[in-house]
Amino acid sequence: MKADIHPDYHNVVFHDVTSDFKFLTRSTMSSKDTVKWEDGEEYPLVKVEISSASHPFYTGKHKVIDTSGRIDKFQKRYAR
């Protein structure tokens, strides 16, 4: 492999804000926010809106998550 062409691959905590679910994995993403994990180490924290803990395909439950009013805009535009 060539040196200095690959992104930094490190441990990151992802936080699903809709279901308050957190998981530790490795990623190239970074963040200024940090969180102390169960092992006592501090890791960068990346907040996401949907993960396997809140996605309808994985949970079997249908939840409407509309953070920017997209559903209302669609219904207004195509209302008859």
C-alpha positions as CSV (number, residue, x, y, z in Angstrom):
1,M,0.0,0.0,0.0
2,K,1.1,3.5,-0.7
3,A,1.8,5.7,2.4
4,D,-0.3,8.8,3.3
5,I,-3.1,8.2,0.7
6,H,-5.6,6.4,3.0
7,P,-8.0,8.2,5.4
8,D,-7.6,7.9,9.1
9,Y,-9.6,4.8,10.2
10,H,-10.3,4.9,13.9
11,N,-12.9,4.0,16.6
12,V,-16.1,6.2,16.6
13,V,-19.3,6.1,18.6
14,F,-22.5,6.5,16.6
15,H,-25.6,7.8,18.5
16,D,-29.0,7.3,17.0
17,V,-30.8,10.4,18.4
18,T,-34.4,9.1,17.7
19,S,-34.0,5.9,19.8
20,D,-31.1,6.9,22.0
21,F,-29.1,3.9,20.8
22,K,-25.3,4.1,20.8
23,F,-22.7,1.7,19.2
24,L,-19.0,1.7,18.9
25,T,-17.5,0.9,15.5
26,R,-14.6,1.9,13.3
27,S,-15.0,4.6,10.7
28,T,-13.2,7.4,8.8
29,M,-15.7,9.9,10.1
30,S,-14.7,12.4,12.7
31,S,-16.4,14.8,15.0
32,K,-15.5,17.5,17.5
33,D,-18.0,16.0,20.0
34,T,-16.7,13.2,22.2
35,V,-18.2,10.7,24.6
36,K,-16.8,8.4,27.3
37,W,-17.6,4.8,26.4
38,E,-18.2,1.8,28.6
39,D,-14.5,0.8,28.5
40,G,-13.5,4.2,30.0
41,E,-12.0,5.5,26.8
42,E,-13.1,8.7,25.1
43,Y,-14.2,8.5,21.4
44,P,-15.5,10.9,18.8
45,L,-19.3,11.0,18.8
46,V,-21.3,11.1,15.5
47,K,-25.0,11.7,15.7
48,V,-27.3,10.1,13.2
49,E,-31.1,10.2,12.7
50,I,-31.6,6.6,11.7
51,S,-29.8,3.3,12.5
52,S,-30.8,-0.3,12.8
53,A,-32.5,0.5,16.2
54,S,-35.0,2.9,14.6
55,H,-35.3,1.9,10.9
56,P,-38.7,0.3,10.1
57,F,-37.1,-2.5,8.1
58,Y,-35.2,-3.8,11.1
59,T,-37.7,-2.9,13.9
60,G,-40.9,-4.0,12.1
61,K,-42.6,-0.8,13.3
62,H,-43.5,2.1,11.1
63,K,-42.4,5.4,12.4
64,V,-42.7,8.7,10.6
65,I,-39.5,10.8,11.2
66,D,-39.9,14.1,9.4
67,T,-37.2,16.5,10.5
68,S,-37.6,19.1,7.8
69,G,-41.3,19.1,7.0
70,R,-40.9,17.1,3.8
71,I,-44.1,15.2,4.3
72,D,-46.2,18.3,4.7
73,K,-44.6,19.9,1.7
74,F,-45.4,16.8,-0.4
75,Q,-49.0,16.7,0.8
76,K,-49.6,20.4,0.1
77,R,-48.0,20.2,-3.3
78,Y,-50.0,17.1,-4.5
79,A,-53.3,17.6,-2.6
80,R,-56.4,17.5,-4.7
